[in-house]
Amino acid sequence: MKRCALKLYRGYANKKELVVFGHIVKKYPSGDRKYTRSGFRYARTIIELFSVKTIPFLKVTLRVGNLVAETTAEEDGYFRFQVSFAESMPSGWHTYEVTIDDEIEGRKYQTSSTEEFFLPYKTSYGLISDIDDTFLVSHSRRSFKKLFVLLSKNVQARKPFDDVVNHYKLLSFASRTHPQKESNIFFYVSSSEWNLYDMIVRFAELNGLPKAVLKLKKIKSGLDDFVMTGGGSHLHKLRKIHNIINFYPELQFILLGDDSQKDPEIYEEVCRTFHSNIRAVYIRQTRTRSQPMTTALMKIIQESGIDTCYFAHSNKAIMHSLEHGIVFQAPADLPPEILPENLS
């Protein structure tokens, strides 16, 4: 029997369909401790993540409650289920299972794994956020510095922007009727590759960011690709955001990004296409050079009737969310310094 591993990712559902996805790989670096190593040992972990070898064309089976579905992995080992889903389940997080029991060219593959998917609450918002330089300090415009930080700083050494965690916690209470903790669905959509999935999840957990569904870029399987991590076209982000909003036509969305790359242009296009589905757009200011174009794009969005906030510090975004009724009240477990009367 040949060795293989299933790398599953958090999925999402509405009242009619379920979407879950993952990769089949020969071996996946395991254990949370690898993300807290230091020095060369941590750099080696990152290099290992970008050296995973995928296995193509194996049949995979999905099970959730009474639902059973099958599909076949693509050439890069990626598989995705978007299947009819009529299970009666409460809103929130639920578990799904994927198994492999297949044979190709006389080689037998067998394994199974579980992950979670989220079913939103009826009155909740959808939150779509970029990652690099939106909540995670990454220096994404400076390729070599970004690589240096990625290789040299483990998840404990990497830092979020000041007050960004408080803002995201606040937005987890945003509701069109009544606040309920963790009722909103968060998507972290990034040009980082699937190789970095566990690192991003671990960073979010360590820093108290809301639990999210991640939508990342095509997996890479070599050091030549690693040098270009996070680069290239960002059109995949636009496609993924379109897919998310089309999947939840009943939700309103809040978009969060930064001006270091293409978020302002992408979000302006999203607002034109899905005007009635967008509640607000938040853009972090990271580059003086980007200010004129970003300001112009935010003005276009604002004039269409969508709330916008272009900010250098997250306390401005927090105040905006409270003053514009995106969050009716600050949750009791947030620190008092983020309340409007204590912000400056």
Beta strands, then each sheet from edge to edge (+ up, - down):
strand 1: 5-13
strand 2: 17-25
strand 3: 59-64
strand 4: 67-72
strand 5: 78-84
strand 6: 92-104
strand 7: 107-119
strand 8: 126-129
strand 9: 185-193
strand 10: 213-217
strand 11: 253-258
strand 12: 278-284
strand 13: 307-311
sheet 1: 4+ 3- 6+ 7- 1- 2+ 5-
sheet 2: 10+ 9+ 8+ 11+ 12+ 13+
end
